Amino acid sequence: SRRVAKQSFPPFRTKITRPVTETVSPLAVSVGSSAYFSRISFSVAVRGRYVYVATLGAEQPGAAAVYQLDGRTGRVVRVHRGFTSLTGVAVSPSGTIYASEVLFGAPAGEPPAGFDPSTVGRITRIDRGRISHAQVTMPTGLEYADGRLYASAWSIASFLGIEHAGQLVRVDPRAFR
């Protein structure tokens, strides 16, 4: 049996440096600005003047968050909390936030007999304060392009002994409930 050690990380302060601004967008963040992040920063998306940072949350249910930062000042504009193991974040042109929760619904410890791994994971949509979810199995990366949301699925299936299961899927807006 395989056990995963769970570790909680204290909040830390990070400074935006020149290499980050050059790889993200020259207008996305200001050099020398800083912000506090709780847990491990796992995914970043840029939309307009805002930078969105998803935190992993030490794989604890409800411990992950999405931070919306002002890219010019580094100031935290808003924090969306209560996620489980965020591994991806994407933002539509209208500002709708999508966050992939790779371990949502996963049992703590060994899965029980008859456990269905296809039930693990979801994508959360935050649209003008309204929250809805779409079931996508073990999603990690997200991309919003050409008016469509794409996600990786079955991304960590190999940890369960399921080889070559990874997929790229288009998530239909009607999947969100």
N, C-alpha and C positions, 0 to 999 in steps of 0.2 A: 504494500500500500504506500502511496505517495502522500506525504504531508507537506503542506506549505506553511512556513513560519509567517505569522502576521506581525507586522511592525508598524507602529505609529510614529510618524515623523513630526517634530515640532514645526511651527510656522517659521519661515525664514524670509529674509529680505534679499531681493535680487536686484541687480542694477542692469539696465538696458545698455548694451555696449554697441559699438560701431558694427561688428560683424552681424549682430542680430538685425540691426536696422537695414543693413545691406541685403540680407537674405529675405527679409519679410517684405519691406516696402520702405522707401525713403520717407514717406509721409505717415507711416503707421505708428511709429514710436519716436520719442525724442531721446537723443543720446544723453546719457547722464541721469535720466529719470529713473525712479525706482518704485516698487510696489511690494506689498506683502503678499505672499502666497502661502496657503495652508496645505500641507501635504506635498506630494510630488507633482510638479507641473508636467502634464503628459501630452497635451495637444494644444496647438495654437491656430487660430483663424484670424484673418484680418478682413474687415469690411469697412470701407470708408475711413473715417478717422479713428475707428475703434479696433482694439485688439482684444480677442476673446481667448482666455486661458482656461483649459479644463484640467482639473487635478484628479489624480488617481484615488486619493483618499485611503491609502493603505489597505485597499481591498475590503474595507469594512462597510457594511450596508449603511447608506445614508451619509457617509463621511466625505464624499467628493463634492466639488462645487465648480461652477463656471463663473469666472471673473470677467467682467466687462471693464476694460481700461480705456481711458482717454489716451489715444496714441501720441498726442502732442505733449501732454503733461505727465503721463504715467499714473494719474490719479485713478483710483478704483471708482467707477461710476455706479456699478451694481454688482451684487453677488447673488447667484442662484444656487441654493443649497439643497441637500437632501438626496444626492445622487449616489449610485453604487458603482464604483470602479469605472470612472470615466476614462475612455481611451481615445475618443475622437470628438471634435467639435467642428461644426460648419455653420455658416450664416448666409441666409438668402439676401438678395439685394434689398428686400423690404424689411430686413432686420429680424426675421424669424430665426431663432437659434435651434440647432439640432445637436443633441449630445448622445454619444453611444455609451451604453452601460453594459460592458462586456460580461460581468458576472451577476447581473440582476437575476434573482431567482435561484441562484446556485446554492446548494445545501452547504452548510458549514461542516467541514470534515468530509468523511467518506460518503459518497452518494448512497442512498438506500437501494435495496434490491428493486429492480424494475424502474429505476430512475430514467427519465427521458431527457437526454442532454439537449434536445432541440428546443426545450422550453427555457433555456438559459439565455439571458440577454434581451435587451430592448433598445429602441431609440426613443428619446424623449424630444418632443417639439415644444418650444416655448414661443407662442405667437401672441404678442401684445398682452402678456400676462396669463394667457390661457395655456394650460399644460395638457398635453395628450401624449399617448404612447403608441408605438408600433412594435410588434414582436418581430425581431430579427435575431436569429441565433448567433450568439457570441460575436457581436459586431465590434470592430476596432476602428478602422479608419472611416472617415466620412468626407464627402466632397459634394458641394452644391455647384452644379454647372449647367448652363443652358436651360435653366428653369426646372431642373430635376435633381433629386437627392440620390446619391450613390453611396453604398456602404459595403465594406467587406463583411462577409458572414462566415461562420464556422472557423473563425480566425485562430482560436486556440484549441481546436478539436484534437490536435495531435497530443496535447497534454492528457487527453482522455483515451489515448490509444487509437483514435480515429484518424487514419492517415489520408492525405490528399483530399480533404473535405472542403478546403477554402474556396470561397466564391466571391464574386463581385456581383452585387444585386442593385437594381433600381428600386427604390422604395416609393410605392404609389402613395400619393397624399391621402387616399381613402383608407389606407392601412392604419392611420392614426385614430385612436379612440379616446 
